[in-house]
Amino acid sequence: MGDPVEILGYVAAALGTVSWLPQTIKTWRTRAVKDLSFWALLLVFATVSSWLVYGLLIVNWPLIVANVICVILVGLLVIAKLRFEPRAVTPAAAPADTGTAPLV
């Protein structure tokens, strides 16, 4: 059997990674992104990307594997937020309100 500390690392990495799977699947199935915070997703994306770079620098496989998957899953949520969020529509050249009643 492997080193208990490394096994713990893989277990923690697996749990942290799997935790993003249900949200990612649900978001892409329903296309419901209204309640997802864009800035929170970007912050999480930056966090897992940083952990991935750190894992690569110290060659720590639990960190690398978990954060490659997390970057993909959280990246998909960011893409979904950008793709499925309704855009604010501005009225096209609406006539200015003059405060007078229209002539009939």
C-alpha positions as CSV (number, residue, x, y, z in Angstrom):
1,M,0.0,0.0,0.0
2,G,1.1,3.6,-0.7
3,D,2.2,6.3,1.7
4,P,-0.8,7.3,3.9
5,V,-0.2,11.0,3.5
6,E,-0.3,10.7,-0.3
7,I,-3.4,8.5,-0.1
8,L,-5.0,11.3,2.0
9,G,-4.0,13.8,-0.6
10,Y,-5.7,11.7,-3.3
11,V,-8.9,11.3,-1.2
12,A,-9.0,15.1,-0.5
13,A,-8.4,15.8,-4.2
14,A,-11.1,13.4,-5.3
15,L,-13.7,14.9,-2.9
16,G,-12.8,18.5,-3.8
17,T,-13.0,17.7,-7.5
18,V,-16.2,15.7,-7.4
19,S,-17.9,18.5,-5.5
20,W,-18.0,20.6,-8.7
21,L,-19.4,17.8,-10.9
22,P,-23.1,18.1,-9.9
23,Q,-23.2,21.9,-10.3
24,T,-21.5,21.7,-13.7
25,I,-23.8,19.0,-15.0
26,K,-27.0,20.7,-13.7
27,T,-25.9,24.1,-15.2
28,W,-25.3,22.7,-18.6
29,R,-28.5,20.6,-18.6
30,T,-30.8,23.4,-17.4
31,R,-28.8,26.4,-18.7
32,A,-29.9,28.1,-15.5
33,V,-27.1,30.5,-14.5
34,K,-29.0,33.3,-12.9
35,D,-27.9,32.4,-9.4
36,L,-24.3,31.7,-10.2
37,S,-22.0,34.6,-9.3
38,F,-19.7,35.4,-12.2
39,W,-17.1,37.0,-9.9
40,A,-17.1,34.1,-7.5
41,L,-16.6,31.7,-10.3
42,L,-13.7,33.7,-11.7
43,L,-12.1,33.8,-8.2
44,V,-12.5,30.0,-7.9
45,F,-11.1,29.5,-11.4
46,A,-8.1,31.7,-10.5
47,T,-7.7,29.7,-7.2
48,V,-7.7,26.2,-8.8
49,S,-5.5,27.5,-11.6
50,S,-3.0,28.7,-9.1
51,W,-3.1,25.4,-7.2
52,L,-2.5,23.6,-10.5
53,V,0.6,25.7,-11.3
54,Y,1.8,25.1,-7.7
55,G,1.3,21.3,-8.1
56,L,3.2,21.3,-11.4
57,L,6.1,23.2,-9.8
58,I,6.4,20.8,-6.9
59,V,5.4,17.8,-9.0
60,N,2.6,16.8,-6.6
61,W,0.3,14.4,-8.5
62,P,-2.8,14.7,-6.2
63,L,-2.7,18.5,-6.7
64,I,-2.1,18.3,-10.4
65,V,-4.8,15.7,-11.1
66,A,-7.4,17.4,-8.9
67,N,-6.8,20.8,-10.2
68,V,-6.7,19.9,-13.9
69,I,-10.2,18.5,-13.4
70,C,-11.3,21.5,-11.3
71,V,-10.0,24.0,-13.9
72,I,-12.1,22.2,-16.5
73,L,-15.2,22.0,-14.4
74,V,-15.1,25.5,-13.1
75,G,-14.1,26.7,-16.6
76,L,-17.2,25.1,-18.0
77,L,-19.3,27.0,-15.4
78,V,-17.7,30.3,-16.4
79,I,-18.4,29.5,-20.0
80,A,-22.0,28.6,-19.2
81,K,-22.4,31.8,-17.3
82,L,-21.2,33.9,-20.2
83,R,-23.1,31.8,-22.8
84,F,-26.5,31.4,-21.1
85,E,-26.8,34.7,-19.1
86,P,-29.5,36.9,-20.7
87,R,-28.0,40.1,-22.0
88,A,-29.5,43.4,-21.1
89,V,-31.3,44.7,-24.1
90,T,-31.2,48.5,-24.7
91,P,-34.2,50.0,-26.5
92,A,-33.3,50.8,-30.1
93,A,-33.6,54.5,-30.8
94,A,-36.8,54.9,-28.7
95,P,-38.4,58.4,-29.3
96,A,-37.7,60.8,-26.5
97,D,-40.6,61.5,-24.1
98,T,-41.7,65.1,-24.6
99,G,-44.2,65.0,-21.9
100,T,-47.1,65.8,-24.2
101,A,-50.0,63.6,-25.2
102,P,-49.8,62.1,-28.6
103,L,-52.1,63.5,-31.3
104,V,-54.8,61.1,-32.3
